Amino acid sequence: MKNSTLKGALGALAVVGVALVAKKMAERKRFVKGIFDEYGIKERSPFGLADKIREMNDEQYQELKGKFKKEFASRCCRKDEIYEA
């Protein structure tokens, strides 16, 4: 009896884990899509983003870099663990 209860609990935990991962992936996809829309990038690939970065001046590039850094570093690290590049 205990073994089946444990399997049920682990199964429920796995479902919750998959749901959280799917939610995080959707948030990141929405963020990247917003960046593409904001900067008018038609080609939805890393190559399109790289082409746009080459066209940017230093100020625009630093702004874009800050947005990515804020979005992705805030989700994976505590503030005291973020290192400057």
MARROGU-101949 format. One record per residue (C-alpha): residue in one letter; x, z, y; residue number from 1. Coordinates in Angstrom, 1 decimal. Example, Ala and Ser with C-alpha at 12.3 -4.5 7.8 and 13.67 -1.06 7.14 Angstrom:
<recs>
+---+--------+--------+--------+-----+
! r !      X !      Z !      Y !   k !
+---+--------+--------+--------+-----+
! a !   12.3 !    7.8 !   -4.5 !   1 !
! s !   13.7 !    7.1 !   -1.1 !   2 !
+---+--------+--------+--------+-----+
</recs>
This chain:
<recs>
+---+--------+--------+--------+-----+
! r !      X !      Z !      Y !   k !
+---+--------+--------+--------+-----+
! m !    0.0 !    0.0 !    0.0 !   1 !
! k !    2.8 !    0.9 !    2.5 !   2 !
! n !    4.5 !   -2.4 !    1.9 !   3 !
! s !    1.5 !   -4.5 !    2.9 !   4 !
! t !    1.0 !   -2.4 !    6.0 !   5 !
! l !    4.6 !   -2.9 !    6.9 !   6 !
! k !    4.3 !   -6.7 !    6.4 !   7 !
! g !    1.2 !   -6.7 !    8.6 !   8 !
! a !    2.9 !   -4.8 !   11.4 !   9 !
! l !    5.9 !   -7.1 !   11.2 !  10 !
! g !    3.7 !  -10.2 !   11.3 !  11 !
! a !    1.9 !   -8.9 !   14.4 !  12 !
! l !    5.2 !   -8.1 !   16.0 !  13 !
! a !    6.4 !  -11.7 !   15.2 !  14 !
! v !    3.3 !  -13.2 !   16.8 !  15 !
! v !    3.8 !  -11.2 !   20.0 !  16 !
! g !    7.4 !  -12.2 !   20.1 !  17 !
! v !    6.6 !  -15.9 !   19.7 !  18 !
! a !    4.0 !  -15.6 !   22.5 !  19 !
! l !    6.5 !  -14.0 !   24.8 !  20 !
! v !    9.1 !  -16.7 !   24.2 !  21 !
! a !    6.4 !  -19.4 !   24.7 !  22 !
! k !    5.4 !  -17.7 !   28.0 !  23 !
! k !    9.0 !  -17.6 !   29.2 !  24 !
! m !    9.6 !  -21.2 !   28.3 !  25 !
! a !    6.5 !  -22.3 !   30.2 !  26 !
! e !    7.6 !  -20.3 !   33.3 !  27 !
! r !   11.0 !  -22.0 !   33.3 !  28 !
! k !    9.5 !  -25.4 !   32.8 !  29 !
! r !    7.2 !  -24.8 !   35.7 !  30 !
! f !   10.1 !  -23.7 !   37.9 !  31 !
! v !   12.2 !  -26.8 !   37.0 !  32 !
! k !    9.2 !  -29.1 !   37.6 !  33 !
! g !    8.7 !  -27.4 !   41.0 !  34 !
! i !   12.4 !  -28.1 !   41.9 !  35 !
! f !   12.0 !  -31.8 !   40.9 !  36 !
! d !    8.8 !  -32.1 !   43.0 !  37 !
! e !   10.3 !  -30.2 !   46.0 !  38 !
! y !   13.4 !  -32.4 !   46.1 !  39 !
! g !   11.6 !  -35.7 !   45.3 !  40 !
! i !   13.4 !  -36.4 !   42.0 !  41 !
! k !   11.6 !  -39.1 !   40.1 !  42 !
! e !   13.7 !  -39.1 !   37.0 !  43 !
! r !   12.9 !  -36.0 !   35.0 !  44 !
! s !   16.2 !  -35.5 !   33.4 !  45 !
! p !   19.5 !  -33.7 !   34.0 !  46 !
! f !   20.9 !  -37.1 !   35.2 !  47 !
! g !   18.2 !  -37.4 !   37.9 !  48 !
! l !   19.1 !  -33.9 !   39.1 !  49 !
! a !   22.8 !  -34.7 !   39.1 !  50 !
! d !   22.2 !  -37.9 !   41.1 !  51 !
! k !   20.2 !  -35.9 !   43.7 !  52 !
! i !   23.0 !  -33.2 !   43.9 !  53 !
! r !   25.5 !  -35.9 !   44.6 !  54 !
! e !   23.4 !  -37.0 !   47.6 !  55 !
! m !   23.1 !  -33.5 !   49.0 !  56 !
! n !   25.2 !  -32.0 !   51.7 !  57 !
! d !   26.8 !  -28.6 !   51.2 !  58 !
! e !   24.0 !  -26.6 !   52.8 !  59 !
! q !   21.3 !  -28.2 !   50.6 !  60 !
! y !   23.4 !  -27.7 !   47.5 !  61 !
! q !   23.9 !  -24.0 !   48.2 !  62 !
! e !   20.2 !  -23.6 !   48.8 !  63 !
! l !   19.4 !  -25.3 !   45.4 !  64 !
! k !   22.1 !  -23.3 !   43.7 !  65 !
! g !   20.7 !  -20.1 !   45.1 !  66 !
! k !   17.2 !  -21.0 !   43.8 !  67 !
! f !   18.5 !  -21.6 !   40.3 !  68 !
! k !   20.7 !  -18.5 !   40.4 !  69 !
! k !   17.8 !  -16.3 !   41.6 !  70 !
! e !   15.4 !  -17.7 !   39.0 !  71 !
! f !   17.6 !  -17.5 !   35.9 !  72 !
! a !   19.9 !  -14.6 !   36.7 !  73 !
! s !   16.9 !  -12.3 !   37.5 !  74 !
! r !   15.4 !  -12.9 !   34.2 !  75 !
! c !   18.4 !  -12.2 !   32.0 !  76 !
! c !   20.5 !   -9.6 !   33.7 !  77 !
! r !   20.2 !   -6.4 !   35.7 !  78 !
! k !   21.3 !   -6.7 !   39.3 !  79 !
! d !   24.5 !   -4.8 !   38.6 !  80 !
! e !   25.5 !   -7.2 !   35.8 !  81 !
! i !   25.2 !  -10.4 !   37.9 !  82 !
! y !   28.7 !  -11.7 !   38.7 !  83 !
! e !   29.5 !  -14.1 !   41.5 !  84 !
! a !   30.9 !  -17.4 !   40.4 !  85 !
+---+--------+--------+--------+-----+
</recs>
